[in-house]
Amino acid sequence: GKVVCVVDDYVAAKAIYFSRVWTVFEVFTASIEKIDVDLALMADARQRLLNTRVREVAQAIEVDVMTAKATDPDDEKRIKQLIAGEDGAATTTNTIVKQLFVKLIGTVLMG
């Protein structure tokens, strides 16, 4: 199988993708299960990305699954309980998802 992430923007402040708990959870699970993940960027975000340095892109990607939301509050609670570490901050999840996205965006830049 394969997971395709359709991302509206790579800048965390603008990206709906990183604010949704299900999308972060799916990418985290795919990474842990060693399932291939591809990135599909919206055209305007892709164009801006091509004009940006990798370091700036990496700094723009922020993942904080504990602030992400779900439409169903019960889903949100259940997912956060699954992925929160002992510290309750889901640090491992955030790190894995960010590293994966930096890698995927690097692939787009190297095109």
SEZAPA-740043 format. One record per atom (N, C-alpha, C): residue in one letter; atom name; z, y, x. Coordinates in Angstrom, 1 decimal. Layout:
residues N
SITE  res  atom       Z       Y       X
SITE    a    CA       Z       Y       X
...
end
This chain:
residues 111
SITE  res  atom       Z       Y       X
SITE    g     N     0.0    -1.2     0.8
SITE    g    CA     0.0     0.0     0.0
SITE    g     C     0.0     1.2     0.9
SITE    k     N    -0.2     2.3     0.2
SITE    k    CA    -0.2     3.6     0.9
SITE    k     C     0.3     4.7    -0.1
SITE    v     N     1.0     5.7     0.5
SITE    v    CA     1.5     6.8    -0.3
SITE    v     C     0.6     8.1     0.1
SITE    v     N     0.2     8.8    -0.9
SITE    v    CA    -0.5    10.1    -0.6
SITE    v     C     0.3    11.2    -1.1
SITE    c     N     0.7    12.1    -0.3
SITE    c    CA     1.5    13.3    -0.6
SITE    c     C     0.5    14.4    -0.9
SITE    v     N     0.5    14.9    -2.1
SITE    v    CA    -0.3    16.1    -2.5
SITE    v     C     0.6    17.3    -2.4
SITE    v     N     0.5    18.0    -1.4
SITE    v    CA     1.4    19.1    -1.1
SITE    v     C     0.7    20.5    -1.4
SITE    d     N     1.5    21.3    -2.1
SITE    d    CA     0.9    22.6    -2.4
SITE    d     C     1.0    23.6    -1.3
SITE    d     N     2.0    23.4    -0.4
SITE    d    CA     2.2    24.3     0.7
SITE    d     C     3.1    23.6     1.7
SITE    y     N     3.0    23.9     3.0
SITE    y    CA     3.8    23.3     4.0
SITE    y     C     5.0    24.2     4.3
SITE    v     N     5.0    25.5     3.8
SITE    v    CA     6.1    26.4     4.1
SITE    v     C     7.2    26.1     3.0
SITE    a     N     8.3    25.8     3.4
SITE    a    CA     9.4    25.3     2.5
SITE    a     C     9.7    26.3     1.4
SITE    a     N     9.7    27.6     1.7
SITE    a    CA    10.1    28.6     0.7
SITE    a     C     9.0    28.6    -0.4
SITE    k     N     7.8    28.2    -0.2
SITE    k    CA     6.8    28.2    -1.2
SITE    k     C     6.5    26.9    -1.8
SITE    a     N     6.9    25.8    -1.1
SITE    a    CA     6.4    24.5    -1.5
SITE    a     C     7.3    23.9    -2.6
SITE    i     N     6.6    23.6    -3.7
SITE    i    CA     7.2    22.9    -4.8
SITE    i     C     7.6    21.4    -4.4
SITE    y     N     6.7    20.9    -3.6
SITE    y    CA     6.9    19.5    -3.2
SITE    y     C     8.3    19.2    -2.6
SITE    f     N     8.8    20.0    -1.7
SITE    f    CA    10.1    19.8    -1.1
SITE    f     C    11.3    20.1    -2.0
SITE    s     N    11.0    20.7    -3.1
SITE    s    CA    12.1    21.0    -4.1
SITE    s     C    12.3    20.0    -5.1
SITE    r     N    11.4    18.9    -5.1
SITE    r    CA    11.5    17.9    -6.1
SITE    r     C    12.1    16.6    -5.5
SITE    v     N    13.2    16.1    -6.0
SITE    v    CA    13.9    15.0    -5.4
SITE    v     C    13.1    13.7    -5.4
SITE    w     N    12.3    13.5    -6.4
SITE    w    CA    11.5    12.3    -6.5
SITE    w     C    10.5    12.2    -5.3
SITE    t     N     9.8    13.3    -5.1
SITE    t    CA     8.8    13.3    -4.0
SITE    t     C     9.5    13.1    -2.6
SITE    v     N    10.6    13.8    -2.4
SITE    v    CA    11.3    13.5    -1.1
SITE    v     C    11.7    12.1    -1.0
SITE    f     N    12.3    11.6    -2.1
SITE    f    CA    12.7    10.2    -2.1
SITE    f     C    11.6     9.2    -1.8
SITE    e     N    10.4     9.4    -2.4
SITE    e    CA     9.3     8.5    -2.2
SITE    e     C     8.8     8.5    -0.8
SITE    v     N     8.7     9.7    -0.2
SITE    v    CA     8.3     9.8     1.2
SITE    v     C     9.3     9.1     2.1
SITE    f     N    10.6     9.4     1.9
SITE    f    CA    11.7     8.8     2.7
SITE    f     C    11.6     7.2     2.6
SITE    t     N    11.4     6.7     1.4
SITE    t    CA    11.3     5.3     1.2
SITE    t     C    10.1     4.7     1.9
SITE    a     N     9.0     5.4     1.7
SITE    a    CA     7.8     4.9     2.4
SITE    a     C     8.0     4.8     3.9
SITE    s     N     8.6     5.8     4.5
SITE    s    CA     8.9     5.9     5.9
SITE    s     C     9.8     4.7     6.3
SITE    i     N    10.8     4.5     5.6
SITE    i    CA    11.8     3.4     5.9
SITE    i     C    11.1     2.1     5.8
SITE    e     N    10.2     1.9     4.8
SITE    e    CA     9.6     0.6     4.5
SITE    e     C     8.3     0.5     5.4
SITE    k     N     8.0     1.4     6.2
SITE    k    CA     6.8     1.4     7.1
SITE    k     C     5.5     1.4     6.3
SITE    i     N     5.5     2.1     5.2
SITE    i    CA     4.3     2.2     4.4
SITE    i     C     3.5     3.5     4.9
SITE    d     N     2.2     3.3     5.1
SITE    d    CA     1.4     4.4     5.5
SITE    d     C     1.5     5.6     4.5
SITE    v     N     1.6     6.8     5.1
SITE    v    CA     1.6     8.0     4.3
SITE    v     C     0.5     9.0     4.7
SITE    d     N    -0.3     9.4     3.8
SITE    d    CA    -1.3    10.4     4.1
SITE    d     C    -0.9    11.7     3.4
SITE    l     N    -1.5    12.8     4.0
SITE    l    CA    -1.2    14.1     3.5
SITE    l     C    -2.4    14.8     2.9
SITE    a     N    -2.3    15.3     1.7
SITE    a    CA    -3.4    16.0     1.1
SITE    a     C    -2.9    17.4     0.8
SITE    l     N    -3.4    18.4     1.5
SITE    l    CA    -3.0    19.8     1.3
SITE    l     C    -3.9    20.5     0.3
SITE    m     N    -3.4    21.4    -0.5
SITE    m    CA    -4.2    22.3    -1.3
SITE    m     C    -5.1    23.1    -0.3
SITE    a     N    -6.2    23.5    -0.8
SITE    a    CA    -7.2    24.2     0.1
SITE    a     C    -6.7    25.4     0.8
SITE    d     N    -6.0    26.3     0.0
SITE    d    CA    -5.5    27.5     0.7
SITE    d     C    -4.4    27.3     1.7
SITE    a     N    -3.6    26.3     1.4
SITE    a    CA    -2.5    26.0     2.4
SITE    a     C    -3.2    25.3     3.7
SITE    r     N    -4.2    24.5     3.5
SITE    r    CA    -4.9    23.9     4.6
SITE    r     C    -5.5    25.0     5.5
SITE    q     N    -6.1    26.0     4.9
SITE    q    CA    -6.8    27.0     5.6
SITE    q     C    -5.7    27.8     6.4
SITE    r     N    -4.6    28.2     5.8
SITE    r    CA    -3.5    28.9     6.5
SITE    r     C    -3.0    28.0     7.7
SITE    l     N    -2.9    26.7     7.4
SITE    l    CA    -2.4    25.8     8.4
SITE    l     C    -3.3    25.8     9.6
SITE    l     N    -4.5    25.8     9.4
SITE    l    CA    -5.5    25.7    10.5
SITE    l     C    -5.4    27.0    11.4
SITE    n     N    -4.8    28.0    10.9
SITE    n    CA    -4.7    29.3    11.6
SITE    n     C    -3.2    29.5    12.2
SITE    t     N    -2.4    28.4    12.2
SITE    t    CA    -1.0    28.5    12.6
SITE    t     C    -0.7    27.5    13.7
SITE    r     N     0.2    27.9    14.6
SITE    r    CA     0.6    27.0    15.7
SITE    r     C     1.5    25.9    15.2
SITE    v     N     1.5    24.8    15.8
SITE    v    CA     2.3    23.6    15.4
SITE    v     C     3.7    24.0    15.4
SITE    r     N     4.2    24.7    16.4
SITE    r    CA     5.6    25.0    16.5
SITE    r     C     6.1    25.9    15.2
SITE    e     N     5.2    26.8    14.8
SITE    e    CA     5.5    27.6    13.7
SITE    e     C     5.5    26.8    12.4
SITE    v     N     4.6    25.8    12.3
SITE    v    CA     4.6    24.9    11.2
SITE    v     C     5.9    24.1    11.1
SITE    a     N     6.3    23.5    12.2
SITE    a    CA     7.5    22.7    12.3
SITE    a     C     8.7    23.5    11.8
SITE    q     N     8.8    24.8    12.2
SITE    q    CA     9.9    25.6    11.8
SITE    q     C     9.8    26.0    10.3
SITE    a     N     8.6    26.0     9.8
SITE    a    CA     8.5    26.3     8.4
SITE    a     C     8.9    25.2     7.4
SITE    i     N     8.8    24.0     7.9
SITE    i    CA     9.2    22.8     7.1
SITE    i     C    10.7    22.6     7.0
SITE    e     N    11.2    22.7     5.8
SITE    e    CA    12.6    22.5     5.6
SITE    e     C    12.8    21.5     4.5
SITE    v     N    13.6    20.5     4.7
SITE    v    CA    13.9    19.5     3.7
SITE    v     C    15.4    19.5     3.5
SITE    d     N    15.8    19.7     2.3
SITE    d    CA    17.2    19.5     1.9
SITE    d     C    17.3    18.8     0.6
SITE    v     N    17.3    17.5     0.6
SITE    v    CA    17.2    16.7    -0.6
SITE    v     C    18.4    17.0    -1.5
SITE    m     N    19.5    17.4    -1.0
SITE    m    CA    20.6    17.6    -1.9
SITE    m     C    20.5    18.9    -2.7
SITE    t     N    19.5    19.8    -2.4
SITE    t    CA    19.2    20.9    -3.3
SITE    t     C    18.0    20.7    -4.1
SITE    a     N    17.3    19.6    -3.9
SITE    a    CA    16.1    19.2    -4.7
SITE    a     C    16.5    18.9    -6.1
SITE    k     N    15.6    19.0    -7.0
SITE    k    CA    15.9    18.8    -8.4
SITE    k     C    15.0    17.8    -9.0
SITE    a     N    15.4    17.2   -10.2
SITE    a    CA    14.6    16.3   -11.0
SITE    a     C    14.7    16.8   -12.4
SITE    t     N    13.7    16.5   -13.2
SITE    t    CA    13.7    16.9   -14.6
SITE    t     C    14.9    16.3   -15.3
SITE    d     N    15.1    15.0   -15.0
SITE    d    CA    16.2    14.3   -15.7
SITE    d     C    17.5    14.3   -14.8
SITE    p     N    18.5    15.0   -15.2
SITE    p    CA    19.8    15.1   -14.4
SITE    p     C    20.3    13.8   -14.0
SITE    d     N    20.2    12.7   -14.8
SITE    d    CA    20.7    11.4   -14.4
SITE    d     C    19.9    10.8   -13.2
SITE    d     N    18.6    11.0   -13.3
SITE    d    CA    17.7    10.6   -12.1
SITE    d     C    18.1    11.3   -10.9
SITE    e     N    18.3    12.6   -11.0
SITE    e    CA    18.7    13.4    -9.8
SITE    e     C    20.0    12.9    -9.2
SITE    k     N    21.0    12.7   -10.0
SITE    k    CA    22.3    12.2    -9.6
SITE    k     C    22.1    10.9    -8.9
SITE    r     N    21.4    10.0    -9.5
SITE    r    CA    21.2     8.6    -9.0
SITE    r     C    20.5     8.6    -7.7
SITE    i     N    19.5     9.4    -7.5
SITE    i    CA    18.7     9.4    -6.3
SITE    i     C    19.6    10.0    -5.2
SITE    k     N    20.2    11.1    -5.5
SITE    k    CA    21.1    11.7    -4.5
SITE    k     C    22.2    10.8    -4.0
SITE    q     N    22.8    10.0    -4.9
SITE    q    CA    23.8     9.0    -4.5
SITE    q     C    23.2     7.9    -3.6
SITE    l     N    22.0     7.6    -3.9
SITE    l    CA    21.3     6.5    -3.0
SITE    l     C    21.1     7.0    -1.6
SITE    i     N    20.7     8.3    -1.4
SITE    i    CA    20.3     8.7    -0.1
SITE    i     C    21.3     9.6     0.6
SITE    a     N    22.3    10.0     0.0
SITE    a    CA    23.3    10.8     0.6
SITE    a     C    24.1     9.9     1.6
SITE    g     N    24.3    10.4     2.8
SITE    g    CA    25.0     9.7     3.8
SITE    g     C    26.5     9.8     3.6
SITE    e     N    27.3     9.3     4.5
SITE    e    CA    28.7     9.4     4.3
SITE    e     C    29.2    10.8     4.2
SITE    d     N    28.5    11.7     4.9
SITE    d    CA    28.9    13.1     4.8
SITE    d     C    28.4    13.8     3.6
SITE    g     N    27.7    13.1     2.7
SITE    g    CA    27.2    13.6     1.5
SITE    g     C    26.1    14.6     1.6
SITE    a     N    25.5    14.8     2.8
SITE    a    CA    24.5    15.8     3.1
SITE    a     C    23.1    15.2     3.2
SITE    a     N    23.0    13.9     3.2
SITE    a    CA    21.6    13.3     3.4
SITE    a     C    20.9    13.8     4.6
SITE    t     N    21.6    14.0     5.7
SITE    t    CA    21.1    14.5     6.9
SITE    t     C    20.0    13.5     7.5
SITE    t     N    20.2    12.2     7.4
SITE    t    CA    19.2    11.3     7.9
SITE    t     C    17.9    11.4     7.1
SITE    t     N    18.0    11.4     5.8
SITE    t    CA    16.9    11.6     4.9
SITE    t     C    16.1    12.8     5.2
SITE    n     N    16.8    13.9     5.3
SITE    n    CA    16.1    15.2     5.6
SITE    n     C    15.4    15.2     6.9
SITE    t     N    16.0    14.6     7.9
SITE    t    CA    15.4    14.5     9.3
SITE    t     C    14.2    13.6     9.2
SITE    i     N    14.3    12.5     8.6
SITE    i    CA    13.1    11.5     8.6
SITE    i     C    11.9    12.1     7.8
SITE    v     N    12.2    12.8     6.7
SITE    v    CA    11.1    13.4     5.9
SITE    v     C    10.5    14.5     6.7
SITE    k     N    11.3    15.4     7.3
SITE    k    CA    10.7    16.5     8.1
SITE    k     C     9.9    16.0     9.3
SITE    q     N    10.4    15.0    10.0
SITE    q    CA     9.6    14.5    11.1
SITE    q     C     8.3    13.9    10.7
SITE    l     N     8.3    13.2     9.6
SITE    l    CA     7.1    12.6     9.0
SITE    l     C     6.1    13.7     8.7
SITE    f     N     6.6    14.8     8.0
SITE    f    CA     5.6    15.9     7.7
SITE    f     C     5.1    16.6     8.9
SITE    v     N     5.9    16.8     9.9
SITE    v    CA     5.5    17.5    11.1
SITE    v     C     4.4    16.6    11.7
SITE    k     N     4.6    15.3    11.7
SITE    k    CA     3.6    14.4    12.3
SITE    k     C     2.3    14.4    11.5
SITE    l     N     2.4    14.4    10.1
SITE    l    CA     1.2    14.5     9.3
SITE    l     C     0.4    15.8     9.4
SITE    i     N     1.2    16.9     9.5
SITE    i    CA     0.5    18.1     9.7
SITE    i     C    -0.2    18.2    11.1
SITE    g     N     0.5    17.7    12.1
SITE    g    CA    -0.1    17.6    13.4
SITE    g     C    -1.5    16.8    13.4
SITE    t     N    -1.5    15.8    12.6
SITE    t    CA    -2.7    15.0    12.4
SITE    t     C    -3.8    15.9    11.7
SITE    v     N    -3.4    16.7    10.8
SITE    v    CA    -4.4    17.6    10.1
SITE    v     C    -4.9    18.6    11.1
SITE    l     N    -4.0    19.1    11.9
SITE    l    CA    -4.4    20.2    12.9
SITE    l     C    -5.3    19.6    14.0
SITE    m     N    -5.1    18.3    14.4
SITE    m    CA    -5.9    17.7    15.4
SITE    m     C    -7.3    17.2    14.8
SITE    g     N    -7.3    17.1    13.5
SITE    g    CA    -8.4    16.8    12.7
SITE    g     C    -9.5    16.0    13.1
end
